[in-house]
């Protein structure tokens, strides 16, 4: 195993509630060596400098919601100078760390309208699309890898686990199971809890919400307004999203809208 896809979801599989129209799964592909020797020490250094992180006595795990609200352990961000330093440095890491980004977003209401009698579970649909893109990338590079997520809620974890196992065992209409099983080293998605301080999962959390919002904006026609999120998306569009190796296009490769 040489690579790992770290994933994070925004939304849930509720297909009825008006406020819950969109679900996305984002991922970052990182070579294991790059994760362990570049991504991890850089993120650990940033957390130490800004939030006084220490792996044993004062562990700080990057979590978007608390960061946005400047809640503990991120209350230092109330200081404008510290907040500016944090934004400059995390944006610099998002731009320069060695990873490839993927995001798949589904409009669940449109999905149900298109397939009123039978439709994929939205998690399954998004997982299938992001795993396809990961496997195609691995296959082009002659590499192998696995998939890791942070455990959330039992229902969410079971949906992701079942979706991943089904794809591994049966393939998709676009990729036969033998190719998926050649590229993926496990038939199970791995779950790494927050306490394990996995920096790949913290990095994908920093990009998942802005990426979700940018795709959602395309569907709804309501533009993003969050300045920081817009800067993240600009970086992803410029250099981080997976691209068509021949044309350089992001659409369908690094960013995918469903249905």
ChimeraX commands (.cxc) that place a marker at each C-alpha (Angstrom):
marker #1 position 0.00,0.00,0.00 radius 0.5
marker #1 position 1.53,3.27,-1.12 radius 0.5
marker #1 position -1.41,5.73,-1.01 radius 0.5
marker #1 position -4.36,6.65,1.12 radius 0.5
marker #1 position -7.61,8.47,0.43 radius 0.5
marker #1 position -8.72,10.49,3.46 radius 0.5
marker #1 position -12.42,11.35,3.20 radius 0.5
marker #1 position -14.90,13.65,4.92 radius 0.5
marker #1 position -18.60,14.13,4.25 radius 0.5
marker #1 position -20.76,17.25,4.44 radius 0.5
marker #1 position -24.47,16.54,4.85 radius 0.5
marker #1 position -26.41,13.30,5.33 radius 0.5
marker #1 position -28.59,10.82,3.45 radius 0.5
marker #1 position -31.92,12.50,4.29 radius 0.5
marker #1 position -33.73,12.88,0.94 radius 0.5
marker #1 position -36.90,14.60,2.24 radius 0.5
marker #1 position -35.96,17.59,4.40 radius 0.5
marker #1 position -35.77,20.80,2.33 radius 0.5
marker #1 position -32.77,22.08,4.28 radius 0.5
marker #1 position -30.86,18.86,3.64 radius 0.5
marker #1 position -30.80,18.99,-0.15 radius 0.5
marker #1 position -27.08,18.39,-0.68 radius 0.5
marker #1 position -24.56,15.79,0.39 radius 0.5
marker #1 position -20.92,15.65,-0.59 radius 0.5
marker #1 position -17.91,13.48,0.05 radius 0.5
marker #1 position -14.50,15.07,-0.33 radius 0.5
marker #1 position -11.17,13.32,-0.27 radius 0.5
marker #1 position -7.48,13.95,-0.47 radius 0.5
marker #1 position -5.17,11.42,-2.07 radius 0.5
marker #1 position -1.76,11.34,-0.43 radius 0.5
marker #1 position 1.14,8.98,-0.78 radius 0.5
marker #1 position 1.82,7.41,2.59 radius 0.5
marker #1 position 5.38,8.72,2.69 radius 0.5
marker #1 position 4.23,12.22,1.83 radius 0.5
marker #1 position 1.57,12.09,4.52 radius 0.5
marker #1 position 3.89,10.83,7.23 radius 0.5
marker #1 position 6.96,12.92,6.39 radius 0.5
marker #1 position 5.51,16.16,5.00 radius 0.5
marker #1 position 1.79,16.64,5.71 radius 0.5
marker #1 position 1.90,15.46,9.32 radius 0.5
marker #1 position 4.93,17.44,10.53 radius 0.5
marker #1 position 3.76,20.62,8.75 radius 0.5
marker #1 position 0.28,20.50,10.28 radius 0.5
marker #1 position 1.69,19.57,13.68 radius 0.5
marker #1 position 4.06,22.54,13.48 radius 0.5
marker #1 position 1.22,24.91,12.59 radius 0.5
marker #1 position -0.94,23.68,15.48 radius 0.5
marker #1 position 1.97,23.98,17.88 radius 0.5
marker #1 position 2.80,27.52,16.82 radius 0.5
marker #1 position -0.76,28.86,16.78 radius 0.5
marker #1 position -2.67,26.75,19.33 radius 0.5
marker #1 position 0.11,25.43,21.62 radius 0.5
marker #1 position -0.54,21.87,20.50 radius 0.5
marker #1 position 1.39,19.07,22.19 radius 0.5
marker #1 position 0.69,15.45,21.17 radius 0.5
marker #1 position 0.51,14.14,24.75 radius 0.5
marker #1 position -0.19,17.05,27.10 radius 0.5
marker #1 position -2.31,19.43,24.99 radius 0.5
marker #1 position -3.58,17.65,21.90 radius 0.5
marker #1 position -5.28,19.95,19.38 radius 0.5
marker #1 position -7.26,18.45,16.50 radius 0.5
marker #1 position -8.29,20.77,13.67 radius 0.5
marker #1 position -12.08,20.84,13.45 radius 0.5
marker #1 position -13.76,23.34,11.16 radius 0.5
marker #1 position -16.85,24.12,13.23 radius 0.5
marker #1 position -14.90,25.06,16.36 radius 0.5
marker #1 position -12.35,27.00,14.29 radius 0.5
marker #1 position -15.08,29.08,12.59 radius 0.5
marker #1 position -16.72,29.78,15.96 radius 0.5
marker #1 position -13.32,30.40,17.61 radius 0.5
marker #1 position -14.29,27.98,20.35 radius 0.5
marker #1 position -11.75,26.17,22.57 radius 0.5
marker #1 position -9.08,25.15,21.82 radius 0.5
marker #1 position -9.14,27.79,19.05 radius 0.5
marker #1 position -10.06,30.85,21.14 radius 0.5
marker #1 position -6.71,32.44,20.26 radius 0.5
marker #1 position -8.29,33.27,16.88 radius 0.5
marker #1 position -10.25,36.08,18.52 radius 0.5
marker #1 position -6.96,37.98,18.33 radius 0.5
marker #1 position -7.02,39.53,14.81 radius 0.5
marker #1 position -3.25,39.16,14.39 radius 0.5
marker #1 position -3.31,35.48,15.32 radius 0.5
marker #1 position -6.34,34.87,13.11 radius 0.5
marker #1 position -4.54,36.48,10.17 radius 0.5
marker #1 position -1.45,34.36,10.78 radius 0.5
marker #1 position -3.58,31.20,11.00 radius 0.5
marker #1 position -5.37,31.94,7.73 radius 0.5
marker #1 position -2.17,32.76,5.86 radius 0.5
marker #1 position -0.41,29.64,7.08 radius 0.5
marker #1 position -3.25,27.14,6.61 radius 0.5
marker #1 position -3.94,28.50,3.13 radius 0.5
marker #1 position -0.23,28.10,2.38 radius 0.5
marker #1 position -0.38,24.45,3.44 radius 0.5
marker #1 position -3.56,23.81,1.45 radius 0.5
marker #1 position -1.70,25.17,-1.57 radius 0.5
marker #1 position 1.66,23.44,-1.14 radius 0.5
marker #1 position 1.23,20.13,0.68 radius 0.5
marker #1 position 1.49,16.99,-1.49 radius 0.5
marker #1 position -2.06,15.78,-2.12 radius 0.5
marker #1 position -4.74,15.55,-4.80 radius 0.5
marker #1 position -8.30,16.69,-4.00 radius 0.5
marker #1 position -11.62,15.13,-5.00 radius 0.5
marker #1 position -15.19,16.21,-4.26 radius 0.5
marker #1 position -18.46,14.58,-5.29 radius 0.5
marker #1 position -21.72,16.41,-4.52 radius 0.5
marker #1 position -25.26,15.09,-4.97 radius 0.5
marker #1 position -28.46,17.09,-5.18 radius 0.5
marker #1 position -30.61,14.59,-3.30 radius 0.5
marker #1 position -33.92,16.16,-4.28 radius 0.5
marker #1 position -33.06,16.06,-7.97 radius 0.5
marker #1 position -31.85,12.49,-7.50 radius 0.5
marker #1 position -35.19,11.37,-6.08 radius 0.5
marker #1 position -37.13,13.24,-8.78 radius 0.5
marker #1 position -35.11,11.55,-11.49 radius 0.5
marker #1 position -35.47,8.08,-9.97 radius 0.5
marker #1 position -38.81,8.17,-8.08 radius 0.5
marker #1 position -39.34,4.40,-7.91 radius 0.5
marker #1 position -35.80,3.29,-7.09 radius 0.5
marker #1 position -32.66,5.22,-6.36 radius 0.5
marker #1 position -29.22,4.71,-4.85 radius 0.5
marker #1 position -28.71,5.64,-1.25 radius 0.5
marker #1 position -27.02,9.04,-1.60 radius 0.5
marker #1 position -24.01,7.90,0.41 radius 0.5
marker #1 position -23.59,4.89,-1.85 radius 0.5
marker #1 position -23.85,7.06,-4.95 radius 0.5
marker #1 position -21.26,9.58,-3.71 radius 0.5
marker #1 position -18.95,6.88,-2.39 radius 0.5
marker #1 position -19.09,5.02,-5.70 radius 0.5
marker #1 position -18.18,8.18,-7.62 radius 0.5
marker #1 position -15.26,9.16,-5.39 radius 0.5
marker #1 position -13.86,5.62,-5.22 radius 0.5
marker #1 position -14.04,5.39,-9.02 radius 0.5
marker #1 position -11.93,8.51,-9.33 radius 0.5
marker #1 position -9.46,7.29,-6.73 radius 0.5
marker #1 position -9.11,3.89,-8.40 radius 0.5
marker #1 position -8.65,5.44,-11.84 radius 0.5
marker #1 position -5.91,7.66,-10.42 radius 0.5
marker #1 position -4.20,4.70,-8.73 radius 0.5
marker #1 position -4.47,2.59,-11.87 radius 0.5
marker #1 position -2.93,5.31,-14.06 radius 0.5
marker #1 position -0.02,5.64,-11.63 radius 0.5
marker #1 position 0.44,1.90,-11.04 radius 0.5
marker #1 position -0.13,2.39,-7.31 radius 0.5
marker #1 position -2.26,0.83,-4.58 radius 0.5
marker #1 position -4.02,2.34,-1.61 radius 0.5
marker #1 position -6.81,2.27,0.94 radius 0.5
marker #1 position -9.50,4.62,2.25 radius 0.5
marker #1 position -9.77,6.20,5.71 radius 0.5
marker #1 position -12.53,8.24,7.34 radius 0.5
marker #1 position -13.17,9.65,10.77 radius 0.5
marker #1 position -16.01,7.82,12.56 radius 0.5
marker #1 position -19.05,10.02,13.11 radius 0.5
marker #1 position -22.40,8.44,13.88 radius 0.5
marker #1 position -23.31,4.77,13.72 radius 0.5
marker #1 position -25.76,5.20,10.83 radius 0.5
marker #1 position -23.30,7.28,8.80 radius 0.5
marker #1 position -20.44,4.87,9.42 radius 0.5
marker #1 position -22.53,1.84,8.45 radius 0.5
marker #1 position -23.66,3.54,5.22 radius 0.5
marker #1 position -20.08,4.34,4.25 radius 0.5
marker #1 position -18.87,0.86,5.21 radius 0.5
marker #1 position -21.58,-0.95,3.24 radius 0.5
marker #1 position -21.14,1.30,0.23 radius 0.5
marker #1 position -17.40,0.75,0.14 radius 0.5
marker #1 position -17.66,-3.04,0.57 radius 0.5
marker #1 position -20.23,-3.29,-2.22 radius 0.5
marker #1 position -18.04,-1.34,-4.62 radius 0.5
marker #1 position -14.98,-3.41,-3.75 radius 0.5
marker #1 position -16.81,-6.72,-4.25 radius 0.5
marker #1 position -18.95,-5.86,-7.28 radius 0.5
marker #1 position -17.21,-2.98,-9.03 radius 0.5
marker #1 position -19.22,-0.32,-10.83 radius 0.5
marker #1 position -20.68,0.04,-14.29 radius 0.5
marker #1 position -17.48,1.89,-15.21 radius 0.5
marker #1 position -14.80,-0.18,-13.45 radius 0.5
marker #1 position -14.82,-3.98,-13.08 radius 0.5
marker #1 position -14.17,-5.46,-9.64 radius 0.5
marker #1 position -10.82,-6.92,-10.70 radius 0.5
marker #1 position -9.43,-3.43,-11.32 radius 0.5
marker #1 position -10.81,-2.09,-8.04 radius 0.5
marker #1 position -9.45,-5.08,-6.13 radius 0.5
marker #1 position -6.07,-4.69,-7.82 radius 0.5
marker #1 position -5.80,-1.05,-6.76 radius 0.5
marker #1 position -7.42,-1.14,-3.31 radius 0.5
marker #1 position -5.61,-3.05,-0.59 radius 0.5
marker #1 position -8.66,-3.71,1.59 radius 0.5
marker #1 position -12.34,-4.49,1.10 radius 0.5
marker #1 position -13.13,-2.39,4.17 radius 0.5
marker #1 position -13.00,1.34,4.71 radius 0.5
marker #1 position -10.88,2.16,7.74 radius 0.5
marker #1 position -12.08,4.41,10.54 radius 0.5
marker #1 position -9.57,6.47,12.52 radius 0.5
marker #1 position -11.03,8.30,15.53 radius 0.5
marker #1 position -10.28,11.96,16.18 radius 0.5
marker #1 position -8.09,11.12,19.18 radius 0.5
marker #1 position -5.59,9.45,16.83 radius 0.5
marker #1 position -4.66,12.89,15.48 radius 0.5
marker #1 position -4.53,11.85,11.80 radius 0.5
marker #1 position -3.36,14.92,9.92 radius 0.5
marker #1 position -4.72,13.73,6.56 radius 0.5
marker #1 position -8.22,13.71,8.03 radius 0.5
marker #1 position -7.69,17.18,9.49 radius 0.5
marker #1 position -6.49,18.50,6.15 radius 0.5
marker #1 position -9.49,17.14,4.24 radius 0.5
marker #1 position -11.77,18.69,6.87 radius 0.5
marker #1 position -10.25,22.08,6.06 radius 0.5
marker #1 position -11.21,21.79,2.38 radius 0.5
marker #1 position -14.43,19.72,2.48 radius 0.5
marker #1 position -16.89,22.46,3.41 radius 0.5
marker #1 position -15.58,25.12,0.98 radius 0.5
marker #1 position -15.50,22.54,-1.81 radius 0.5
marker #1 position -19.05,21.48,-0.97 radius 0.5
marker #1 position -20.23,25.09,-0.97 radius 0.5
marker #1 position -18.63,25.86,-4.33 radius 0.5
marker #1 position -20.38,22.95,-6.05 radius 0.5
marker #1 position -23.64,23.77,-4.28 radius 0.5
marker #1 position -23.36,27.36,-5.54 radius 0.5
marker #1 position -23.18,26.07,-9.12 radius 0.5
marker #1 position -26.43,24.14,-8.65 radius 0.5
marker #1 position -28.39,26.82,-6.79 radius 0.5
marker #1 position -27.01,29.90,-8.53 radius 0.5
marker #1 position -26.35,31.50,-5.15 radius 0.5
marker #1 position -22.65,32.42,-5.04 radius 0.5
marker #1 position -20.39,31.72,-2.11 radius 0.5
marker #1 position -19.77,34.74,0.10 radius 0.5
marker #1 position -17.38,33.41,2.76 radius 0.5
marker #1 position -14.03,35.05,1.98 radius 0.5
marker #1 position -11.87,32.33,3.50 radius 0.5
marker #1 position -13.84,29.57,1.76 radius 0.5
marker #1 position -13.49,31.36,-1.56 radius 0.5
marker #1 position -9.73,31.49,-1.11 radius 0.5
marker #1 position -9.64,27.75,-0.39 radius 0.5
marker #1 position -11.68,27.02,-3.52 radius 0.5
marker #1 position -9.43,29.23,-5.61 radius 0.5
marker #1 position -6.40,27.20,-4.51 radius 0.5
marker #1 position -8.18,23.90,-5.16 radius 0.5
marker #1 position -9.21,25.02,-8.64 radius 0.5
marker #1 position -5.75,26.26,-9.51 radius 0.5
marker #1 position -3.63,23.34,-8.41 radius 0.5
marker #1 position -5.14,20.72,-6.10 radius 0.5
marker #1 position -8.13,19.08,-7.78 radius 0.5
marker #1 position -7.54,15.95,-9.82 radius 0.5
marker #1 position -7.49,16.65,-13.56 radius 0.5
marker #1 position -7.98,14.90,-16.85 radius 0.5
marker #1 position -4.39,13.89,-17.73 radius 0.5
marker #1 position -4.89,14.88,-21.38 radius 0.5
marker #1 position -6.97,18.06,-21.23 radius 0.5
marker #1 position -6.35,19.31,-17.69 radius 0.5
marker #1 position -10.11,19.57,-17.07 radius 0.5
marker #1 position -11.30,19.37,-13.45 radius 0.5
marker #1 position -14.97,18.68,-14.17 radius 0.5
marker #1 position -15.73,14.98,-13.84 radius 0.5
marker #1 position -12.27,14.31,-12.43 radius 0.5
marker #1 position -11.62,16.40,-9.34 radius 0.5
marker #1 position -15.15,17.79,-9.04 radius 0.5
marker #1 position -18.30,15.83,-9.81 radius 0.5
marker #1 position -21.95,16.78,-9.51 radius 0.5
marker #1 position -24.68,14.13,-9.22 radius 0.5
marker #1 position -27.15,13.01,-10.41 radius 0.5
marker link #1:1,2 radius 0.2
marker link #1:2,3 radius 0.2
marker link #1:3,4 radius 0.2
marker link #1:4,5 radius 0.2
marker link #1:5,6 radius 0.2
marker link #1:6,7 radius 0.2
marker link #1:7,8 radius 0.2
marker link #1:8,9 radius 0.2
marker link #1:9,10 radius 0.2
marker link #1:10,11 radius 0.2
marker link #1:11,12 radius 0.2
marker link #1:12,13 radius 0.2
marker link #1:13,14 radius 0.2
marker link #1:14,15 radius 0.2
marker link #1:15,16 radius 0.2
marker link #1:16,17 radius 0.2
marker link #1:17,18 radius 0.2
marker link #1:18,19 radius 0.2
marker link #1:19,20 radius 0.2
marker link #1:20,21 radius 0.2
marker link #1:21,22 radius 0.2
marker link #1:22,23 radius 0.2
marker link #1:23,24 radius 0.2
marker link #1:24,25 radius 0.2
marker link #1:25,26 radius 0.2
marker link #1:26,27 radius 0.2
marker link #1:27,28 radius 0.2
marker link #1:28,29 radius 0.2
marker link #1:29,30 radius 0.2
marker link #1:30,31 radius 0.2
marker link #1:31,32 radius 0.2
marker link #1:32,33 radius 0.2
marker link #1:33,34 radius 0.2
marker link #1:34,35 radius 0.2
marker link #1:35,36 radius 0.2
marker link #1:36,37 radius 0.2
marker link #1:37,38 radius 0.2
marker link #1:38,39 radius 0.2
marker link #1:39,40 radius 0.2
marker link #1:40,41 radius 0.2
marker link #1:41,42 radius 0.2
marker link #1:42,43 radius 0.2
marker link #1:43,44 radius 0.2
marker link #1:44,45 radius 0.2
marker link #1:45,46 radius 0.2
marker link #1:46,47 radius 0.2
marker link #1:47,48 radius 0.2
marker link #1:48,49 radius 0.2
marker link #1:49,50 radius 0.2
marker link #1:50,51 radius 0.2
marker link #1:51,52 radius 0.2
marker link #1:52,53 radius 0.2
marker link #1:53,54 radius 0.2
marker link #1:54,55 radius 0.2
marker link #1:55,56 radius 0.2
marker link #1:56,57 radius 0.2
marker link #1:57,58 radius 0.2
marker link #1:58,59 radius 0.2
marker link #1:59,60 radius 0.2
marker link #1:60,61 radius 0.2
marker link #1:61,62 radius 0.2
marker link #1:62,63 radius 0.2
marker link #1:63,64 radius 0.2
marker link #1:64,65 radius 0.2
marker link #1:65,66 radius 0.2
marker link #1:66,67 radius 0.2
marker link #1:67,68 radius 0.2
marker link #1:68,69 radius 0.2
marker link #1:69,70 radius 0.2
marker link #1:70,71 radius 0.2
marker link #1:71,72 radius 0.2
marker link #1:72,73 radius 0.2
marker link #1:73,74 radius 0.2
marker link #1:74,75 radius 0.2
marker link #1:75,76 radius 0.2
marker link #1:76,77 radius 0.2
marker link #1:77,78 radius 0.2
marker link #1:78,79 radius 0.2
marker link #1:79,80 radius 0.2
marker link #1:80,81 radius 0.2
marker link #1:81,82 radius 0.2
marker link #1:82,83 radius 0.2
marker link #1:83,84 radius 0.2
marker link #1:84,85 radius 0.2
marker link #1:85,86 radius 0.2
marker link #1:86,87 radius 0.2
marker link #1:87,88 radius 0.2
marker link #1:88,89 radius 0.2
marker link #1:89,90 radius 0.2
marker link #1:90,91 radius 0.2
marker link #1:91,92 radius 0.2
marker link #1:92,93 radius 0.2
marker link #1:93,94 radius 0.2
marker link #1:94,95 radius 0.2
marker link #1:95,96 radius 0.2
marker link #1:96,97 radius 0.2
marker link #1:97,98 radius 0.2
marker link #1:98,99 radius 0.2
marker link #1:99,100 radius 0.2
marker link #1:100,101 radius 0.2
marker link #1:101,102 radius 0.2
marker link #1:102,103 radius 0.2
marker link #1:103,104 radius 0.2
marker link #1:104,105 radius 0.2
marker link #1:105,106 radius 0.2
marker link #1:106,107 radius 0.2
marker link #1:107,108 radius 0.2
marker link #1:108,109 radius 0.2
marker link #1:109,110 radius 0.2
marker link #1:110,111 radius 0.2
marker link #1:111,112 radius 0.2
marker link #1:112,113 radius 0.2
marker link #1:113,114 radius 0.2
marker link #1:114,115 radius 0.2
marker link #1:115,116 radius 0.2
marker link #1:116,117 radius 0.2
marker link #1:117,118 radius 0.2
marker link #1:118,119 radius 0.2
marker link #1:119,120 radius 0.2
marker link #1:120,121 radius 0.2
marker link #1:121,122 radius 0.2
marker link #1:122,123 radius 0.2
marker link #1:123,124 radius 0.2
marker link #1:124,125 radius 0.2
marker link #1:125,126 radius 0.2
marker link #1:126,127 radius 0.2
marker link #1:127,128 radius 0.2
marker link #1:128,129 radius 0.2
marker link #1:129,130 radius 0.2
marker link #1:130,131 radius 0.2
marker link #1:131,132 radius 0.2
marker link #1:132,133 radius 0.2
marker link #1:133,134 radius 0.2
marker link #1:134,135 radius 0.2
marker link #1:135,136 radius 0.2
marker link #1:136,137 radius 0.2
marker link #1:137,138 radius 0.2
marker link #1:138,139 radius 0.2
marker link #1:139,140 radius 0.2
marker link #1:140,141 radius 0.2
marker link #1:141,142 radius 0.2
marker link #1:142,143 radius 0.2
marker link #1:143,144 radius 0.2
marker link #1:144,145 radius 0.2
marker link #1:145,146 radius 0.2
marker link #1:146,147 radius 0.2
marker link #1:147,148 radius 0.2
marker link #1:148,149 radius 0.2
marker link #1:149,150 radius 0.2
marker link #1:150,151 radius 0.2
marker link #1:151,152 radius 0.2
marker link #1:152,153 radius 0.2
marker link #1:153,154 radius 0.2
marker link #1:154,155 radius 0.2
marker link #1:155,156 radius 0.2
marker link #1:156,157 radius 0.2
marker link #1:157,158 radius 0.2
marker link #1:158,159 radius 0.2
marker link #1:159,160 radius 0.2
marker link #1:160,161 radius 0.2
marker link #1:161,162 radius 0.2
marker link #1:162,163 radius 0.2
marker link #1:163,164 radius 0.2
marker link #1:164,165 radius 0.2
marker link #1:165,166 radius 0.2
marker link #1:166,167 radius 0.2
marker link #1:167,168 radius 0.2
marker link #1:168,169 radius 0.2
marker link #1:169,170 radius 0.2
marker link #1:170,171 radius 0.2
marker link #1:171,172 radius 0.2
marker link #1:172,173 radius 0.2
marker link #1:173,174 radius 0.2
marker link #1:174,175 radius 0.2
marker link #1:175,176 radius 0.2
marker link #1:176,177 radius 0.2
marker link #1:177,178 radius 0.2
marker link #1:178,179 radius 0.2
marker link #1:179,180 radius 0.2
marker link #1:180,181 radius 0.2
marker link #1:181,182 radius 0.2
marker link #1:182,183 radius 0.2
marker link #1:183,184 radius 0.2
marker link #1:184,185 radius 0.2
marker link #1:185,186 radius 0.2
marker link #1:186,187 radius 0.2
marker link #1:187,188 radius 0.2
marker link #1:188,189 radius 0.2
marker link #1:189,190 radius 0.2
marker link #1:190,191 radius 0.2
marker link #1:191,192 radius 0.2
marker link #1:192,193 radius 0.2
marker link #1:193,194 radius 0.2
marker link #1:194,195 radius 0.2
marker link #1:195,196 radius 0.2
marker link #1:196,197 radius 0.2
marker link #1:197,198 radius 0.2
marker link #1:198,199 radius 0.2
marker link #1:199,200 radius 0.2
marker link #1:200,201 radius 0.2
marker link #1:201,202 radius 0.2
marker link #1:202,203 radius 0.2
marker link #1:203,204 radius 0.2
marker link #1:204,205 radius 0.2
marker link #1:205,206 radius 0.2
marker link #1:206,207 radius 0.2
marker link #1:207,208 radius 0.2
marker link #1:208,209 radius 0.2
marker link #1:209,210 radius 0.2
marker link #1:210,211 radius 0.2
marker link #1:211,212 radius 0.2
marker link #1:212,213 radius 0.2
marker link #1:213,214 radius 0.2
marker link #1:214,215 radius 0.2
marker link #1:215,216 radius 0.2
marker link #1:216,217 radius 0.2
marker link #1:217,218 radius 0.2
marker link #1:218,219 radius 0.2
marker link #1:219,220 radius 0.2
marker link #1:220,221 radius 0.2
marker link #1:221,222 radius 0.2
marker link #1:222,223 radius 0.2
marker link #1:223,224 radius 0.2
marker link #1:224,225 radius 0.2
marker link #1:225,226 radius 0.2
marker link #1:226,227 radius 0.2
marker link #1:227,228 radius 0.2
marker link #1:228,229 radius 0.2
marker link #1:229,230 radius 0.2
marker link #1:230,231 radius 0.2
marker link #1:231,232 radius 0.2
marker link #1:232,233 radius 0.2
marker link #1:233,234 radius 0.2
marker link #1:234,235 radius 0.2
marker link #1:235,236 radius 0.2
marker link #1:236,237 radius 0.2
marker link #1:237,238 radius 0.2
marker link #1:238,239 radius 0.2
marker link #1:239,240 radius 0.2
marker link #1:240,241 radius 0.2
marker link #1:241,242 radius 0.2
marker link #1:242,243 radius 0.2
marker link #1:243,244 radius 0.2
marker link #1:244,245 radius 0.2
marker link #1:245,246 radius 0.2
marker link #1:246,247 radius 0.2
marker link #1:247,248 radius 0.2
marker link #1:248,249 radius 0.2
marker link #1:249,250 radius 0.2
marker link #1:250,251 radius 0.2
marker link #1:251,252 radius 0.2
marker link #1:252,253 radius 0.2
marker link #1:253,254 radius 0.2
marker link #1:254,255 radius 0.2
marker link #1:255,256 radius 0.2
marker link #1:256,257 radius 0.2
marker link #1:257,258 radius 0.2
marker link #1:258,259 radius 0.2
view
